[in-house]
Amino acid sequence: MHVGAVATFAVPAGGVGYYPLLAQQISERICAAPRYRQKLCRVPCGFANQTWVDDPDFDLGNHVRHSALPQPGSDAQLCELVARIQSRQLDHSRPLWELHVVHGLSDNRFALITKIHHAMADGDRGLDIARLFFDSAPTVPPKPAPTAAAGRAPSPWRRVAEAALDLTHRPTAALAALSSDRAGGQTATANALWRVRGWYAAARTLLRPAPDSPLNTTIGTPRRYATAGTRLADYQRVRQAHGVTINDVVLATVTGALRGWLQQRGEPVPPTASLRVMVPVNVRTEQQVDTLGKNVSASFVDLPLGEADPLRRLGEICDRMQRHNNAGPSAQTDVLIRLASLLPPPLRTRGASLAGGLSRRLFNVVVTNVAGPQIPLDVAGARMRTLHPVAPLATGQALSIGLISYNGGIFYGLNADRDSTPDLDRLAAFITQSLQELIDTVPRLAHRDIHIPGVSPRLADPDGTGPVEPSGRVA
């Protein structure tokens, strides 16, 4: 249950002499996020929530690690390294994050691979560890204040006492949250109707199973990782031409890619076939922008996998998303999560395990879309060229699809079970073909192509007649 990202950078002038500067900046800035110097502390007997405490033995060397590819390292080799790193669990006796610096990439590049437990970040907040080091200008900021000394971990008796106090407050707090207004200006009647609608949507999702799919199977520990790079301007052209949203175009692209990929594997895709995706939705308010915590809800959307026409596929997705948004998509998981907070931790842990096993009933695949900065970013003076996400796999889920928009590009990261997806590179190539099918529905207008670093100006051809690199990269 860790999330992450893979970013590539152009090595500045100075070559290998640059890396000590990078290590220094990482060391100086980690103090800006105290959570990254904290670890989980269990309550005796496990009858209450774990707590965050300062790690008195914190050692940056346990979290920032250096690797090197045989020069000139290819993107496929980088994806293989990402897959190996993401296959390993985090050490729960230490702060739950890692940052890997990868040397030796071709074209005078290096990479940063981040890895952070989902308990520390979600949605766009999953990039917090990277934001510690990013600058919007190629200058190195002044050195921050020294890190405060780590506090002492609370004694077992104190943890028990605090846990007992927490147990007495949790039921009333959870019930108050269930009855609280979704927005401050809502009337009691409107709020009650929204809650009833949330209960109904949650029950309907649980009772109506997701379609059968080869993407839902028993998975193991090893992972496979692939990437695809596309241009944001292409999604905007389709959006403007057909009056839809960027997210609609993204889901239509993913639907077409999954359709072509499954057909190439010999899987039956009848006209009525559909695929249910779980789409995380950011419900953080403006007052919560600078806070860590769980502020992501989930929407469940059925994609028209059997529709062969890309324009009809886009129209159906647009209609379904509009109906879903009008019904209050965040209400489904919002109600379930608040109900779960009424349970004591031991039962909640077992319930989470059960929910993980039932995930294949709720949805077939996760598609998470994070809006990133549209300006170039630097780390210690090195310009970031590409940024691909890594989303975790749920129990019984062989594939997760993440994408991040950055500096005029939309970058996909495909994380998958290694044994179930030996042809993951083909899915990466089908993403670019599916987007091209949507672009072909737009009337030909004069426009200026914008080159995005790391994104091929030619879309890959999954039939093997055109290049896959660098749009489709695979472990």
C-alpha positions as CSV (number, residue, x, y, z in Angstrom):
1,M,0.0,0.0,0.0
2,H,2.7,2.5,-1.0
3,V,2.4,5.1,-3.7
4,G,5.1,6.9,-5.5
5,A,6.4,8.5,-8.7
6,V,9.3,8.3,-11.2
7,A,10.8,11.6,-12.3
8,T,13.7,12.0,-14.8
9,F,16.0,15.0,-14.9
10,A,18.6,16.5,-17.1
11,V,22.0,16.5,-15.3
12,P,23.2,20.1,-15.0
13,A,26.7,21.2,-15.9
14,G,29.2,19.6,-13.6
15,G,28.2,16.0,-14.2
16,V,28.9,13.7,-11.3
17,G,29.9,16.7,-9.2
18,Y,26.2,17.6,-9.1
19,Y,25.2,14.7,-6.9
20,P,26.7,15.9,-3.7
21,L,24.7,19.1,-4.1
22,L,21.5,17.0,-4.6
23,A,22.3,15.0,-1.5
24,Q,22.9,18.1,0.5
25,Q,19.6,19.7,-0.5
26,I,17.7,16.5,0.4
27,S,19.3,16.4,3.8
28,E,18.6,20.1,4.5
29,R,14.9,20.0,3.4
30,I,13.7,16.9,5.0
31,C,13.2,18.9,8.2
32,A,10.4,20.8,6.4
33,A,8.1,17.8,6.8
34,P,8.3,16.4,10.4
35,R,6.1,13.5,9.4
36,Y,9.0,12.1,7.4
37,R,11.0,11.8,10.6
38,Q,8.2,9.9,12.4
39,K,7.3,6.2,12.6
40,L,4.3,4.3,13.7
41,C,4.0,3.3,17.4
42,R,1.6,0.5,18.3
43,V,-0.6,0.6,21.3
44,P,-0.2,-2.4,23.7
45,C,-2.7,-5.2,23.0
46,G,-3.6,-3.4,19.7
47,F,-7.0,-2.2,21.0
48,A,-6.6,1.4,19.6
49,N,-5.1,3.3,16.7
50,Q,-1.4,3.4,16.1
51,T,0.2,6.8,16.6
52,W,2.9,8.8,15.0
53,V,6.0,9.4,17.1
54,D,9.4,10.9,16.4
55,D,12.0,8.3,15.4
56,P,15.0,8.8,17.8
57,D,17.2,6.7,15.6
58,F,16.3,8.4,12.3
59,D,19.0,8.0,9.7
60,L,18.6,9.6,6.3
61,G,20.8,6.9,4.8
62,N,18.0,4.4,5.5
63,H,15.6,6.3,3.3
64,V,17.7,8.0,0.6
65,R,19.5,5.4,-1.6
66,H,21.6,5.6,-4.7
67,S,21.5,3.2,-7.6
68,A,23.2,3.1,-11.0
69,L,22.2,1.6,-14.3
70,P,24.8,0.3,-16.7
71,Q,25.5,3.2,-19.0
72,P,23.8,4.2,-21.1
73,G,20.8,3.1,-19.0
74,S,17.6,2.8,-21.1
75,D,14.1,3.7,-20.1
76,A,13.2,0.0,-20.1
77,Q,16.0,-0.7,-17.6
78,L,14.7,2.2,-15.4
79,C,11.2,0.6,-15.5
80,E,12.7,-2.7,-14.4
81,L,14.4,-1.0,-11.5
82,V,11.1,0.7,-10.5
83,A,9.3,-2.6,-10.6
84,R,11.9,-4.2,-8.3
85,I,11.7,-1.3,-5.8
86,Q,7.9,-1.2,-5.7
87,S,7.8,-5.0,-5.2
88,R,9.4,-4.6,-1.7
89,Q,7.4,-3.6,1.3
90,L,8.4,-0.6,3.4
91,D,10.1,-1.3,6.8
92,H,7.4,-0.4,9.4
93,S,10.0,0.0,12.1
94,R,11.2,3.2,10.4
95,P,9.4,6.3,8.8
96,L,7.4,4.9,5.9
97,W,9.1,6.4,2.9
98,E,12.1,6.0,0.5
99,L,13.8,8.1,-2.1
100,H,16.0,6.4,-4.7
101,V,18.5,8.4,-6.8
102,V,19.3,6.6,-10.0
103,H,22.4,7.5,-12.0
104,G,23.5,6.5,-15.4
105,L,20.5,7.1,-17.6
106,S,21.0,7.8,-21.3
107,D,20.9,11.3,-22.7
108,N,22.7,12.7,-19.7
109,R,19.8,12.1,-17.3
110,F,19.2,10.8,-13.8
111,A,16.0,9.8,-12.0
112,L,14.3,10.1,-8.6
113,I,12.0,7.2,-7.5
114,T,9.8,8.0,-4.6
115,K,8.0,5.5,-2.4
116,I,5.6,6.5,0.4
117,H,3.0,4.6,2.4
118,H,-0.6,5.4,1.6
119,A,-1.1,6.1,5.3
120,M,1.0,9.3,4.9
121,A,-0.4,10.6,1.7
122,D,-3.2,10.2,-0.8
123,G,-4.2,11.7,-4.1
124,D,-2.2,14.8,-5.1
125,R,-0.7,14.8,-1.5
126,G,1.2,11.7,-2.6
127,L,3.7,14.0,-4.2
128,D,4.5,15.8,-0.9
129,I,7.9,14.1,-0.5
130,A,8.8,15.3,-4.0
131,R,7.5,18.8,-3.4
132,L,10.0,19.2,-0.6
133,F,12.8,19.3,-3.2
134,F,11.1,20.9,-6.2
135,D,11.8,24.6,-7.2
136,S,10.0,26.6,-9.9
137,A,13.3,28.3,-10.8
138,P,16.8,26.8,-11.4
139,T,18.2,28.3,-8.2
140,V,19.1,26.7,-4.9
141,P,17.2,28.3,-2.0
142,P,19.0,29.2,1.2
143,K,19.6,26.6,3.8
144,P,16.7,26.1,6.1
145,A,16.8,26.2,9.9
146,P,18.4,23.1,11.6
147,T,16.1,20.2,12.4
148,A,14.7,20.0,15.9
149,A,15.8,17.1,18.0
150,A,13.5,14.1,18.0
151,G,11.1,13.8,20.9
152,R,10.9,10.9,23.2
153,A,8.4,8.1,22.4
154,P,5.5,8.0,24.8
155,S,5.6,5.2,27.4
156,P,3.3,2.2,27.0
157,W,1.2,3.4,29.9
158,R,0.7,6.8,28.3
159,R,-0.2,5.2,25.0
160,V,-2.8,3.1,26.7
161,A,-4.3,6.1,28.5
162,E,-4.4,8.2,25.3
163,A,-5.9,5.3,23.4
164,A,-8.7,4.8,26.0
165,L,-9.5,8.5,25.8
166,D,-9.6,8.3,22.0
167,L,-12.1,5.3,22.3
168,T,-14.4,7.4,24.4
169,H,-14.6,10.2,21.9
170,R,-14.6,8.3,18.6
171,P,-18.3,7.2,18.6
172,T,-19.7,10.7,19.2
173,A,-17.2,12.3,16.8
174,A,-18.1,9.8,14.0
175,L,-21.8,10.2,14.6
176,A,-21.4,14.0,14.5
177,A,-19.5,13.7,11.3
178,L,-22.3,11.6,9.8
179,S,-24.8,14.2,10.6
180,S,-22.7,17.3,9.8
181,D,-23.3,19.5,6.8
182,R,-21.4,18.7,3.6
183,A,-21.1,22.4,3.1
184,G,-21.6,25.2,5.6
185,G,-24.4,26.9,3.7
186,Q,-26.6,23.8,3.2
187,T,-30.0,23.5,4.9
188,A,-30.8,20.6,7.2
189,T,-33.2,19.2,4.6
190,A,-30.6,19.4,1.8
191,N,-28.0,17.8,4.0
192,A,-30.4,14.9,5.0
193,L,-31.2,14.3,1.3
194,W,-27.5,14.2,0.4
195,R,-26.9,11.6,3.2
196,V,-29.7,9.4,2.2
197,R,-28.4,9.6,-1.4
198,G,-25.0,8.6,-0.1
199,W,-26.4,5.6,1.7
200,Y,-28.3,4.5,-1.3
201,A,-25.3,4.9,-3.7
202,A,-23.1,2.9,-1.3
203,A,-25.6,0.1,-1.0
204,R,-26.1,0.0,-4.7
205,T,-22.4,-0.3,-5.4
206,L,-22.0,-3.1,-2.9
207,L,-24.9,-5.1,-4.2
208,R,-24.1,-4.7,-7.9
209,P,-20.8,-6.6,-8.6
210,A,-18.3,-5.4,-11.1
211,P,-18.2,-7.3,-14.4
212,D,-16.0,-10.3,-14.7
213,S,-12.6,-9.4,-16.0
214,P,-9.2,-11.0,-16.5
215,L,-7.8,-8.0,-14.7
216,N,-9.2,-9.5,-11.4
217,T,-7.1,-12.5,-10.4
218,T,-4.9,-13.7,-7.7
219,I,-1.7,-11.6,-7.6
220,G,1.8,-12.1,-6.1
221,T,4.5,-9.8,-4.8
222,P,6.6,-9.1,-7.9
223,R,5.5,-6.1,-10.0
224,R,5.9,-5.0,-13.6
225,Y,6.0,-1.3,-14.6
226,A,5.5,0.6,-17.8
227,T,5.0,4.2,-18.8
228,A,3.4,6.3,-21.6
229,G,3.9,10.0,-22.4
230,T,1.2,12.1,-24.1
231,R,0.6,15.8,-24.6
232,L,-2.0,17.8,-22.7
233,A,-2.7,19.9,-25.8
234,D,-4.2,16.8,-27.5
235,Y,-6.7,16.3,-24.7
236,Q,-7.6,19.9,-24.8
237,R,-8.3,19.8,-28.5
238,V,-10.7,16.8,-28.0
239,R,-12.3,18.5,-25.0
240,Q,-12.9,21.8,-26.9
241,A,-14.2,20.0,-30.0
242,H,-16.8,17.8,-28.3
243,G,-17.7,19.9,-25.2
244,V,-16.5,17.3,-22.6
245,T,-14.0,17.5,-19.7
246,I,-10.3,16.5,-19.7
247,N,-11.2,13.7,-17.3
248,D,-13.8,12.4,-19.8
249,V,-11.1,12.3,-22.5
250,V,-8.7,10.5,-20.1
251,L,-11.2,7.8,-19.3
252,A,-12.1,7.4,-23.0
253,T,-8.4,7.0,-23.8
254,V,-8.0,4.4,-21.1
255,T,-11.1,2.6,-22.2
256,G,-9.9,2.4,-25.8
257,A,-6.5,1.2,-24.7
258,L,-7.9,-1.5,-22.5
259,R,-10.2,-2.6,-25.3
260,G,-7.4,-3.0,-27.8
261,W,-5.1,-4.6,-25.3
262,L,-7.6,-7.2,-24.2
263,Q,-8.6,-8.0,-27.8
264,Q,-4.9,-8.5,-28.7
265,R,-4.7,-11.0,-25.9
266,G,-7.5,-13.0,-27.4
267,E,-10.0,-12.0,-24.6
268,P,-13.7,-11.7,-25.7
269,V,-14.9,-8.1,-25.8
270,P,-18.6,-8.2,-26.9
271,P,-20.5,-5.0,-27.7
272,T,-22.1,-5.0,-24.3
273,A,-18.9,-5.5,-22.4
274,S,-18.1,-3.0,-19.7
275,L,-15.3,-2.4,-17.1
276,R,-15.8,-0.7,-13.7
277,V,-13.1,1.7,-12.7
278,M,-12.5,3.2,-9.3
279,V,-11.6,6.9,-9.7
280,P,-10.2,8.6,-6.6
281,V,-11.7,12.1,-6.2
282,N,-10.1,15.0,-4.3
283,V,-12.6,16.3,-1.8
284,R,-10.1,18.5,0.1
285,T,-11.4,22.0,0.8
286,E,-9.4,25.2,0.4
287,Q,-8.9,25.2,4.2
288,Q,-7.3,21.7,4.0
289,V,-4.8,22.4,1.1
290,D,-1.8,22.5,3.4
291,T,-2.7,19.6,5.6
292,L,-1.7,16.0,5.5
293,G,-4.5,13.4,5.7
294,K,-7.2,11.4,4.0
295,N,-9.3,13.8,1.9
296,V,-9.8,11.6,-1.2
297,S,-13.1,9.9,-1.9
298,A,-13.9,7.4,-4.6
299,S,-16.2,7.2,-7.6
300,F,-17.1,4.0,-9.4
301,V,-17.8,4.4,-13.1
302,D,-18.6,1.7,-15.7
303,L,-16.7,2.2,-18.9
304,P,-18.2,1.1,-22.3
305,L,-15.4,-1.4,-23.1
306,G,-17.5,-3.0,-25.9
307,E,-18.1,0.3,-27.9
308,A,-15.9,0.2,-31.0
309,D,-16.5,3.8,-32.1
310,P,-14.2,6.2,-30.2
311,L,-16.6,9.2,-30.4
312,R,-19.6,7.2,-29.1
313,R,-17.3,5.8,-26.4
314,L,-16.5,9.4,-25.3
315,G,-20.1,10.4,-25.4
316,E,-21.2,7.5,-23.2
317,I,-18.4,8.2,-20.6
318,C,-19.4,11.9,-20.6
319,D,-23.1,11.0,-19.9
320,R,-22.2,8.6,-17.1
321,M,-19.8,10.9,-15.4
322,Q,-22.4,13.7,-15.5
323,R,-25.0,11.5,-13.9
324,H,-22.5,10.2,-11.4
325,N,-21.4,13.7,-10.4
326,N,-25.0,14.9,-10.1
327,A,-25.7,12.0,-7.7
328,G,-22.9,13.1,-5.4
329,P,-20.1,10.6,-6.1
330,S,-18.1,11.3,-2.9
331,A,-21.1,10.2,-0.8
332,Q,-20.5,6.5,-1.4
333,T,-17.2,6.1,0.3
334,D,-17.7,9.0,2.6
335,V,-20.5,7.2,4.3
336,L,-18.7,3.9,4.5
337,I,-15.5,5.5,5.9
338,R,-17.3,7.3,8.6
339,L,-19.2,4.2,9.6
340,A,-15.9,2.3,9.8
341,S,-14.6,4.9,12.3
342,L,-17.2,3.6,14.8
343,L,-15.4,0.2,15.0
344,P,-12.6,-0.5,17.4
345,P,-9.2,-0.9,15.7
346,P,-9.0,-4.7,15.8
347,L,-12.3,-5.1,14.1
348,R,-11.5,-2.3,11.7
349,T,-8.2,-4.0,10.7
350,R,-10.1,-7.2,10.0
351,G,-12.7,-5.3,8.1
352,A,-10.0,-3.6,6.0
353,S,-8.6,-7.0,5.1
354,L,-12.1,-8.2,4.1
355,A,-12.7,-5.1,2.1
356,G,-9.4,-5.7,0.3
357,G,-10.6,-9.2,-0.6
358,L,-13.9,-7.8,-1.9
359,S,-12.3,-5.1,-4.0
360,R,-12.7,-7.3,-7.2
361,R,-16.4,-7.2,-6.5
362,L,-16.5,-3.4,-6.3
363,F,-14.3,-2.5,-9.3
364,N,-12.0,-4.0,-11.9
365,V,-9.2,-1.4,-12.0
366,V,-8.1,1.9,-10.4
367,V,-7.6,5.0,-12.6
368,T,-6.1,7.9,-10.7
369,N,-5.6,11.3,-12.3
370,V,-3.5,13.9,-10.5
371,A,-3.3,17.5,-11.8
372,G,0.4,18.5,-11.5
373,P,2.1,21.9,-12.1
374,Q,2.1,23.3,-15.7
375,I,5.5,25.0,-15.2
376,P,8.9,23.4,-15.4
377,L,10.4,22.4,-12.0
378,D,13.9,21.9,-10.8
379,V,15.6,20.0,-8.1
380,A,18.9,21.6,-7.0
381,G,19.1,23.2,-10.4
382,A,18.3,20.1,-12.4
383,R,15.3,20.5,-14.7
384,M,12.6,17.8,-14.4
385,R,11.7,16.3,-17.8
386,T,9.1,13.6,-17.1
387,L,7.0,12.6,-14.1
388,H,5.2,9.2,-14.0
389,P,3.1,8.0,-11.0
390,V,3.1,4.6,-9.3
391,A,-0.3,3.5,-7.8
392,P,-0.7,0.5,-5.6
393,L,-2.5,-2.7,-6.4
394,A,-5.5,-3.9,-4.3
395,T,-6.1,-7.5,-3.5
396,G,-7.2,-9.3,-6.6
397,Q,-6.4,-6.4,-8.9
398,A,-3.7,-7.1,-11.5
399,L,-3.4,-3.5,-12.8
400,S,-3.6,0.1,-11.6
401,I,-3.3,3.1,-13.9
402,G,-2.0,6.4,-12.7
403,L,-1.4,9.6,-14.6
404,I,0.0,13.1,-13.8
405,S,-0.1,16.2,-15.8
406,Y,3.1,18.2,-15.8
407,N,4.5,21.1,-17.9
408,G,2.3,20.4,-21.0
409,G,2.3,16.7,-20.8
410,I,0.2,13.9,-19.3
411,F,2.3,11.0,-18.1
412,Y,1.0,7.5,-17.4
413,G,2.4,5.0,-15.0
414,L,1.1,1.4,-15.3
415,N,1.8,-0.7,-12.2
416,A,0.8,-4.4,-12.5
417,D,1.2,-7.9,-11.2
418,R,4.3,-9.3,-12.9
419,D,3.0,-12.8,-13.7
420,S,-0.5,-11.7,-14.9
421,T,0.8,-9.0,-17.4
422,P,3.8,-10.1,-19.4
423,D,2.6,-7.9,-22.2
424,L,2.2,-4.6,-20.3
425,D,4.3,-2.8,-22.9
426,R,1.5,-3.3,-25.4
427,L,-1.0,-1.6,-23.1
428,A,1.4,1.4,-22.9
429,A,1.4,1.5,-26.7
430,F,-2.4,1.2,-26.9
431,I,-2.8,4.3,-24.8
432,T,-1.2,6.5,-27.4
433,Q,-3.2,4.8,-30.2
434,S,-6.4,5.3,-28.3
435,L,-5.7,9.0,-27.9
436,Q,-4.9,9.2,-31.6
437,E,-8.3,7.8,-32.4
438,L,-9.9,10.5,-30.4
439,I,-7.7,13.2,-32.0
440,D,-8.8,11.9,-35.4
441,T,-12.4,12.8,-34.5
442,V,-11.5,16.5,-34.2
443,P,-11.8,18.6,-37.4
444,R,-8.5,19.5,-38.9
445,L,-7.5,22.9,-37.7
446,A,-4.3,24.8,-38.0
447,H,-2.4,24.5,-34.8
448,R,1.2,24.7,-33.6
449,D,2.7,21.5,-32.2
450,I,4.4,21.9,-28.8
451,H,7.3,19.6,-28.1
452,I,7.2,18.2,-24.5
453,P,10.5,16.8,-23.2
454,G,10.2,13.0,-22.9
455,V,7.1,12.8,-25.1
456,S,7.4,11.6,-28.6
457,P,5.9,13.9,-31.2
458,R,4.8,10.7,-33.0
459,L,2.3,8.4,-31.4
460,A,3.3,4.8,-31.0
461,D,1.9,2.1,-33.2
462,P,1.0,-1.0,-31.3
463,D,1.0,-3.1,-34.4
464,G,4.7,-2.9,-34.5
465,T,5.0,-0.6,-37.6
466,G,6.0,2.4,-35.6
467,P,8.2,3.3,-32.6
468,V,7.1,2.6,-29.1
469,E,9.9,4.4,-27.4
470,P,9.7,6.8,-25.7
471,S,5.9,6.9,-25.5
472,G,5.7,3.3,-24.4
473,R,8.3,2.0,-21.9
474,V,8.2,-1.3,-20.0
475,A,9.9,-3.5,-17.5
